[in-house]
Amino acid sequence: MNRSTITKTLLLAGMAAAGSLGMAGAQATTIEILCTASETCGKSSGTTTDGTIFEAAANPTEPSTGTGVFKPFVRVQAQGNSDTQSGYNTDYSPDNGINFDTKSGIWTHSVLFGDLGTVDIGGLSYYQFSMDANEEGGRKNQIDLTEIQIFLGGDDLRIPENNGGYTGTQFDGSASDNFLAGYAPVWNLDNALNGDVTVILQASICDNPGQCGSGKGDLNLFILDSLLQGDADDYFVFYTEYGRVGSGFEEWNYLARTIPVPEPGTLALFGLGLAGLIASRRKLQK
C-alpha cells in the first residue's frame, strides 16, 4: 500500500470519527508509532480528526548522519531528572533565560512562515515536519508527544522571551489559555475537534535493529496547509510538549519551500531577449 492510499484511508477514518462525535464532543486519542510500515507491528501511522497525519520515518541503514545533516530548527532536552520537557524555536541565544527546556545554539532559531514548503499527498497539500528522537533506550524506549502549538505573527515572535514569553497552563491537554508574546496559537494538536491527543513514539524507529541513531527522523508530521493561515513574512513558532522522556533530546526540521529554477531553454530565450534589447538601445543612441 503506497503513501497516497494509506493517507486516504487515514483521512476517511478521521472523517468517520468526526461524524461519530456528534454532540458528544472530542475524546482523548492515543496514536501509537512503534515500527515502520515494512514491519509487522501494524502501528506505523495514525491520523487525528482534523486530518493531521503522523507516520514512522525509518533511520537509515547507513550509520547515522548527525544533527548537521538533519538541520533542525529547534531542539528540546529535559533538565535534571525530569521526565517531561517542552520548548519552542527562538533566536534567543544565551542558555540562561531561553525558554523552558529548549537548547540554544545554531540549531534552534527563528523561521519565517514563507520558508515552509508543502507536499502533495492524495491530492491534498500538507506542511511537513520531521522529528529526530535522541534517547538512550534505543528500540526499547518510548516517549510521548503530548502537545504541539503553532504560532504565527510579527517580529515579537522572533524572540518571544523578550516580549512576554509563553503564558498559560502547560501539560493540561488544552491551549485555551496559552499565548506566546501575546499571540494565540493558530493551530494546536489538542484542539476542540481532536480532543486530548497523545502520540506514543518508539524513540528510535529503524528498519534494521542495531543501526538506529540520531541524525535522521523517527517521526513525520503532516499538517493540512488549510489549517495554517498566515503571511509569508510572519514568524513561525513551533511549541511542543513531551512525557516519559529520558536524558536525550528531540529535534525538529521542516520541509523547505523550493524556488523554481528556469529551464535551460527558458534561460537561453531570456538571454536572447536581453541581448536584443541592449542592441536596440545602442542603435537608438547612435
Phi, psi and omega in degrees: 000124182277174185299319182300316180293317179300316182297315179299320178298316180295319180294320177297321177296319178297318179296320178296320179296320180297319180292326182285344180294321180053230181263006184282340180088163183289147180247169176296140183231137175241128176245127181253125176241094191244348181200172177278168181296337181278351179264175192259004185288339177074015181230066184249355181199162178192162181224154175264172183296329180274009174092006177286133186247137173241135177214150178293142175236116186289142167293158183289160175280350172274167175303151184300153191256347174091162183302324183298336176268322178295325177054066179286164173247355175204140175229138183229134181216128180300148180260141178063226181260016181294143176255013174235157177204157178204163177169173180211160180286147186196163173263007176296127189260319183291146175298321181283107178112347176291154189294137169044242185251017181291138177269127179280173181124184186291342183264011167233119185199168179288158180222139173269140183302325180292348179279346182282137175258171179236159177232144179267124177229116178060031180083005179243150183261129183230147163277139183242134176230150179230140178247133172253112179269127182240081180244160188279347189274000180057220185288348180272349188264136176236143175234161179248127169264112191253345179196144171227133175229135181243130181242140176230137179176195186281197188299337178301335181273357176291317175228079184302329182302331180274358186228040177101341177064206183264129179234157180111183184270132177264158172056038179243011178071024182202156175241020188298330182242020184263133178221152176231114184053034178090354181264136172277152179296140176280338176204145172215152184295315181274067181261180185298330181280318184279331189079200181274107186258136171234126176256114177270121186239130168294122193295338176226091177280127175203156180281330183241111179306141180095348180244020177278151178176184182279164174107348176223155185293146172255341184217131171257139179238130179237121179243128180305133182295337179290344181274346181242105183247122179193179178266154182301328181268009172290146171279138182252122180238132187243106182255136181224154175231145183222155172229164178057035180274159176259213184270356180279190180230160177244142181223150183234144167234176181226156174285119184278150176293135178264140178260118182302134177257127180303143177292156181307319179297321179294319178296321180296316179297320178297319179296319178296318179297319180293319178297319178297320179296318180295318180297317180295322178295322180295321178297318180296323180292328178287000000 
